[in-house]
Every structure is written in C-alpha cells, then in structure tokens.
C-alpha cells in the first residue's frame, strides 16, 4: 500500500539540495532503476549512430571481419531502436513530469502549511511579497531544475557511461585521452562556482524585494493617487527594477563567460582527440572507421560535459531557490501547539497575572504589570492613548504574542499548556480593518464554516445589520465585493466582519477599534450589531470612541503599557481627575 504523504513529514535540508530533491520526489530505488532502464532504451539509437557509422566505413575499406551480413544486422538493430524511441521517450517524459509536478505541488503544500504554522511575529517581520515569491517563483525554479536533472542530467550521465563502455571494449588506450578532460571540467566549475552562486543569491534577494515593493505599491495606489504622488511611488519601484536589471545583467555576464570558456576548452580538446586518432590509425592500432567512431564518441562526451556545464547556472539558480524555500520550511519560529492539551469547550474566563511583553530586546515594554480578571460573559473595554499597549494586550490574549514574563490563564489553564489553535475555534476577532477576500458576500461571511442552517444564517444577517444593504444589491448575497471588499463602504465591511464572527457562535469576542473610521450613521448600525454580538459572551473591546463602549460592564484605562484605572463607565466618567474623564472631556 502506498504511504500517504504529509508536506512536513520529512525534514527539509536546504544545505543538501540534491538529497532534498531526491527525498521530496519520493522516488523509490526500484522505480528509479526502472526509469533508468526506460531511458537507456529510448536513448540507445543515439549511442548506436557512432558504431554503425564506424562499421560502415570499415566495410567500405574492406576491413577484415566486417561482412555485408554484419552491416545489415547492425542497420536492422538500429532501425528497431529508432522505432522504439517514440513510445519509450513519451513514456519516460510523462513519468518524469508526474514526479516533478508532484514535487512542485508538495513544495507549495509544505510552504502554505508552514506559513500557517509560523508565528505572527514572523509574519509581522517578513513582507508578504517576499513570501509569495517563494511559493510561486522559487518553487517553479526547483521544478525546472528537477526537470533538467531528470532529462538532461540523466541523459548526460548515461551517455558518458555508454561512450566510456564502448571505448573500453574497442580500445582502452583511448580512455587515457578522455580522463584528461575530467580535471579540466572540475577546474572550470570550481573557478566559477562561488561567483555564480553569489550572483544568483543577489538576483533572487533583489527580486524578492521588488515583488514586495510592487505589492505595496499596488496596495497604496488609492493613497498615492489621492495625494498626487504617483510619480514618486513609481520612482521608488523603478529604482528596485533597475537594481534587479543590474544584478540580472551581472548574472548573465558570469554565465556567458562560464559557458564560452568551457566551449573553447572543449574545442581545443576535440582537435587534440582528432590528432590522437589519426596518429593511432597510421600506426595500425585502430582502423579508419575507429577514428570516426572514437571522434564521434569523444564529441558525445564533450557535448555532454558541455551540457553539464551549461546546466550548472540553471542548477545554481534552482539550488538557490531550494535555500530560499528553506528560509520558510526550516524556520523554527513556529507557534508551538504540538503535544499540548486540546480545548473541547470554552467558558470565557481570562486571567492576566503580572503580564509583560517586550517586542525587541532593549526596548521599553509594550505591556507591563498587567493584572486583572475577566469572568465568563463580561464585556471589558480597553481605552487609552495610542501606543498605550491596548492592541498588544489583544494580541497576547489571542496568543499571537506570548508574554515575555507573567502568565495568562484561560478558563483556569495556563495559555502555555493548551493548544491555542483549538482554543481559537471558540473565539471570533473583529479587527479595525476588516480582512475580506475577493468573492461573494456569502462566501466572506461563511469563511471557515462548512455548513449552517439557513434560518440561523438569515437571523445572523439581521443581527449584524447586513440585510440593510444586501437587499439593495442586484445579486444580493452573491454580489462579489472586489479585492479586500473594495466595492463596499467601511461600515458595510465591518458589518460583514461581525456577521462572520456571529456565524462561528463564539464564546469569546475580541474587537479592535471596530468603529474608529466610520461615519455617524455607519457607526450606529455597527454599534447595534456589536451589542447583539457581545450579548452573553466574554468580550474584550479596544475603542478610541468612548461612545461605543457605554454599555461595557467594565472599562480599563491603559497608559504606557500599564493599567492606570478600572471601573464602570459612569463611575470613571464622574471621577474628578481620572484619566478616563480627561479622555471623555477631549471627545466632548
């Protein structure tokens, strides 16, 4: 029974590119031997041409032992091999394609799986454009180099073995000439190896940065257009495009020098081999037909050595892509959930005990000395000036960041001891900027939900005030909203996000400034939806607009990463000299 494959089942070793390719193609030894046998049959007509040519020249010269029947048998065998080339070649390429395309698929599977497993800090520090380049361009490069190895690489190796075997049988002395070529090939490869690798690395890194900057430019088009700075935005990307062009030209120049040098050396060797063959023939060591035979064999050997050298730049590019993919697949910065207790249900109790978080060593803590308890079902609003630590507290609660010191307990269990993926199945997050994808309204609301009762779905549309605008759209719930919901207003996008949260029927709600960028009418509709969303659920809401948190059970005020006061909305609003009252007075 064939063993199933899991993308991350095998360790990925970018330091050993060939071993990595071998393991990830999952090609067994028996299958490899079968593929090599098929290759040998389909390639044999090319190997037979020098033998038949030499044999016919010897027959024309009436060399002893070369009869007409002998020649006819040789031609018949060659004819049969030529006929067999078409089906065997087609079969071989189809099997090679199956292996390389499966490798391509597995690498992309592994990358998207690992990207989902890497920590949020990793994603915060790596541009999405660079990561996309690894999934798309680098995997394509690996597939290309695997194809080259499977076709040109194996052909080269097999041809060299066949040519050397024929020479060994016909005249072992000629092998001495062949052997002289090996140090030359190794010397050429060694001279250019490090330079080609460096230029490939520089080109790949600049290309990744360009992908990232193009992605950012596209995202910022509305902003640059609104401020009339299109030329400045274009200039920034053009500088990177020119840098990619320059590194690409340097890479092409090194590759050209490498290939031309190897070609010139091989032509000198070819001329030398011809002189050696003529000398051996004049002394009676070999026949005239053998001169043609060995010259043809040597030409095959030179062509295949040249093919190896011509493949090297492409292989270097592919191996650099293997190293690039390894930056993701070998990254240890994973959210560690394996082996921890799974959560089967959530009450919604959250307890912060001396929680502190520092983003980077040497910086001041973003959150420090946080101690408070949220019982199940309570709605807690967190307010304060920008940079006070509110959003960091939310990230810590979700588990996107882990406390530098202190602990967070969820339903009485230390966050570090539970599988946070299973806990998050019982929560919903409504961010400040709704994360939507290009698709229909229905698809965006039901994202991650396999099935839902239609009557309940309709209730959610009403509860989130989505029906208010959906019924006015020609296609209703099947209306496509454009990339990132570009065809919807800010308030409509937020109500979709709230509907998405309601669909999950969560026990814990996290809201990060859900009404900060809305007009008064949209804010009212979103606020109504939020009030229905948080009912009987543990809620942690960050808000700048204090009007949106009037119904919160408790208000926590944060400044400089610390909780400076906590209490009921009216209690804090009426307390003389309180930080909350100052904020309320400023908002009027």
NORQUIBEL-V400765 format. One record per helix or strand. SS is the DSSP state (hx for helix, st for strand). FROM is the first residue (numbers start at 1). TO is the last residue. If there is no record, write none. Layout:
# NORQUIBEL-V400765
ss: (SS & SS)
from: (FROM & FROM)
to: (TO & TO)
This chain:
# NORQUIBEL-V400765
ss: (hx & hx & hx & st & hx & hx & hx & hx & hx & hx & st & st & st & st & st & hx & st & st & hx & st & hx & st & st & hx & hx & hx & hx & st & hx & hx & st & hx & st & hx & st & st & hx & hx)
from: (17 & 29 & 68 & 118 & 120 & 128 & 174 & 221 & 230 & 288 & 334 & 341 & 350 & 367 & 379 & 390 & 405 & 413 & 415 & 418 & 420 & 427 & 440 & 441 & 454 & 467 & 476 & 480 & 483 & 490 & 508 & 520 & 538 & 546 & 554 & 562 & 569 & 579)
to: (25 & 60 & 117 & 118 & 125 & 170 & 219 & 226 & 282 & 329 & 334 & 341 & 357 & 374 & 383 & 398 & 410 & 414 & 417 & 418 & 424 & 430 & 440 & 445 & 463 & 470 & 478 & 480 & 485 & 503 & 512 & 534 & 542 & 549 & 559 & 567 & 573 & 587)
